[in-house]
Amino acid sequence: MRLRLLPLAIAVVAAPAVARAQSAQFSDPYDVPDAPRPPTLPELTHSGIEGTLETTEGALIPNAGGVFTHAYVQRLAVEAPLALRRWYLGASYELAAGGSARSFEAVGGNLQVEGRTLWATRTGLGFGGGLALGLPTASFDPNSGGGLVATNSATLRPWDVTYFIPGVFAVRPFLDLRVLYGRLIVQGRQGLDLTVDPQRIGDRRLYALLALYVGWRATPELAAGVEAFEEYSIVVPGVSDGARTAFVLSPNLRVSLPWVQPAISLFTNLGTPLYGANESFWGFRLAVTVVYDPGAVLKVRAQ
């Protein structure tokens, strides 16, 4: 419920920017202000090709009678602008690892491809949306130790739970909104996650996603912020009403250098973790984004 006020909250912040945007339309699609990339959400108006390697590590405190364990998620993502910084195409893949009843195990996740479009102005207001398609590249047995590892890893990143459901196609339509107001950055994403098992068409899952980033650009290179995520299990077999909401809070720091943008985040749950499979968790994320901008390269050479 907390993040369900996201559209209203961002609209209030965005109102002054929207008013100014009506008199600040731009003919040059590249003439938009830059902003630090949130550690998890995409940088909506980047002009170069971005490749991100993100490592998530967390400790899971079990429910009564369970075993304390760790989980890891390795994420690899790339996104490139197709035309006029209005259209973007990307792909991402995640690998999970951790302890199970047998030993340390690793399982591969689903591959996801994504396309999005964007409208932006010189004022820093950006609005857009897109569609992501998950392909069934995960092939582990959900009832095995690998299935436990996948559930624990998805608990650390509940907004990416569809990466760790084997044998399904996934679809995520989403909306993005970003507001820049001086040094303040507010960015949000709202979407739905639907999975379908092609072997059992009736076996479908539906989730609702809300994500919010609020950051402060302390210097041109350094930004501090907080990300908040809510994944709500609308239609998931075996999940009780009290365990449908998974909420994660994550303070972070981002350094923006010309070619590399590292970030570090801490995170923990607020309330019940994903599916109620654990009592609580905490951990950290390290992300490194490499940026290749042909236009910037040409400018450097010209100088």
N, C-alpha and C positions, 0 to 999 in steps of 0.2 A: 504493500500500500504506500510505502514511503516514496518509492521511485515512480509510482503511478501519477504523481503530480508533476513529473518531469516536463511534459509539454507546456503546462501552465507556467511553471517556474521559468523556463527558458523564454517563453513568450514575453513575460514581464521584463526580463533583462533585455530582450531583443527589441522591444518597442522603440526606444530612441534610435537604434541603429536602422530599423526598418524605415522610419521617417526620413532619416538622412539619405538612405539608399535610393529613395525615389528621385532625388536630385543629383545622385552620384553614379548613375549608370555609366559603364565604361565600354568603349569601343575596342580597346586592347584587352583581350582576355587574360593576358599575363600580368596586367597592371593591378595586382591584388596584394595586400599585405601578407608577409610571411608570418607564421606562427609556430611555436614549438609543437612537435608531434606528441600527442598523448602516448604514454607507454603501451597502451593496448589498442585504442581506437585509431583509425587511420588519420593522417594529415590530409584534410579534405582537398586542398588546393595545390599540392606539390607539383612542380613542373618536371621533375626528374624521375628516373627509375629508382624505386626503393626496394631493397632487399633486407629483411629482418630475421635475425636469429634470436629466439627468445627461450630462455631456460626458466622453468618454474619448479621450485622445490618446496615441499611442505611436509609438516609433521601432522599426523592425524591421531586425535585422541578418540579411542573407540567408545562405543556404548558399553554399558555394564556387561562384563564377561568377555569383551573383545580383547584384541591384541594391539598395542601401540605400534604404529608402523609409519613409514615414510612413502611418499610418492613423488614422481618426477614427470614433467611434461617438457618435451623438446618441440618447439614450433618453428617452422620455416615458412616464410611468406615473401611474396614478391608482388609489386603492383607498379603499373606503368600508365602514364597518360596516353590516350590514343589520339585526341585532337583537341586543341584549344583549351586544354585544362578543363574541359567540360565532360569528357568521357574517360573512364578508367577501367582497366582490366587487370585482374589479379588472380593469384592462386596461393593456396596454403596447405600445409600438411603437418600433422602432429603425431608424435611418437610418445607412448607412455611407458613408464617403468616403475617398479617398486617391489615391496615385499608381499608375498602371498603365504598361504598355509604351507606351501612346499619350499619355496626358496625365492630368491630375487628373480623376477621375470620382466620381460619387455614385450610389448604388443604394439603393432602399427595401427594407426587410425585411418579415417577416411580422408580422401583427397577432396578439396573444395576449390571450385572455380567461382569467380565473382566478377560481375560487371556493375558499374554504378555511373550515375550522371550527377552533375552539380551546376547550380546557379550561384554566382557570388558577385560581390560589389567591392569597391575600394574601401568601403567603411568597415570591412571585416565580417559582414554578414554572409553566411554561406548556407545554402539549403539544397538538399538533393535526396536521392534514394537509389536503390539498386536491388539486385537479385543475386543470391548465392545458390549454387547447386553442389550438393555433396554427393560424391561417387562412392560406391561400396567397395573400397579397397581394404577395409578391415575384415579379417577373416578368423578371429579367435573365437573360441567357444565361450559364450557368456556365463556358463555354469562352471567354468574351470577357474584355476588360479589366475589365468590371464584376464578373465572377466572381472575378478575382484580388483586386480591392478587397474583395469580400465575405469571401474567405478570410483576407486580412490583418486585416480588422476583427474577424472572429470569433476570430482568434488572440489578440487583446487581451482578449477576453471569452469564453473557450471554453465556459463554462457557458451562454452564449446562442447557441451555434452554430446551433441550429435556427431562429433568426430569419433566417439568411442561407442557407437552402437553398431555392431557388425551386421553386414548383409542388407543394409538399407540405403535407399536414395533419400537425400534430404534437400529441402527447399527452404530458403530464408529470404522473404521479401523484407526490406527494411527502409527506414527513413533516417536521414542525418540532418543535424542542425548545429551550426557553430556561430558564436558571437564573439567578436573581439571588441573590448571596450578599454582603451588605454593598454595597460599591462595585464588586464584580466582576460582570461580565456575560458569560455564556457562552451562545452561541446557535448552533444548527446546522440544516442542511437536508440531507435525503437524498432522492434521487429518480431516476427513470428518464425518459429522453427517447426517444420512438419517433416516427419520421417515416414517412409512407406517401405515395407518389405515386399519385394516383387514376388517372392514365393508364397506370401500370405498377405494378399491385398487388404484384408480386414485388420491386419496388425499395423495400426498407425499410432504415432505419438505426436502430440502437439504441445509446444512450449511457447511462452511469451517472454521476450527479452527487453530489458530496459537498462541502458548504460548511461552514466553521466560522468563527465570530467570537468573539474573546476581547477584552473591553474593560475599562477601568478608569475609573470616573466620578470624575475628579479634583475637580470642583466640580459643583454642580447644573446648570451650563450647559455644561461642557466634559468630553468623554470622549475618551480615547485608546485605540486598539486595533489589532488585526491581524486581517485576514481571510485565509483560505486556501481555495482552490478546487481541486478535482480533477474533470476531465471525462475519463471513460474510454470510448474507442470500442470497444464490444463487437462490433457488427456494422456495419462501414463498408467498402464496397468500396475496394480499392487501398491500404489502410493497413496497414503492416507491424506486427508485434508490438512492435517497439522504439519505435514512434511512437504507440501507442494511448493513453498517459497524457499529459494536459496539466495541469500543476500551476502555479498562480499564487499568489504571496504578496504581500500588500498592507497595509502599515502605514497608519494613517489617524487623522484628528482630526475630531470632530463637535462642533458648537456647537448647543445646544438653546435656542432663544429661543421666546417664546410663540406666534409666528405663523410663523416661518421657522427652518429647521434646515439650515444649510449644512455641507458636509463636504468635506474634501480628502483624497485618497489617492494614494500612490505604489504602483507595482506592477512586478513583474518575474517572469520565468519561473524555475522550478527544474526542470531537466531539459529534455526535448524539447518544443518548442511544439506546438500543434495540428497533427496529421497529419505533423509533421516538415517542414512547408513552409518554415520559417525556422530559423536557427541559434539566435536568442534575440531578446528584445525587452524594452523597459522603457518606462515612461510615467507618466502621472498622470490622475486623475479628479477632476472638480469636480461636486458634486451639491448641488442646492438643493431642499429639500422644504418646500412651503407647506402649513400645517395649518389647516383650518377646522373648529372644534369648536363646534357650536351651543350645547352645554351650557356651555362656557367663556364664550361671548359673553354668555349670559344672566347668568352670575355676575358678569362685569365690569360689566354695566349695573346690576345690583342694588346693587353697591357704590357 
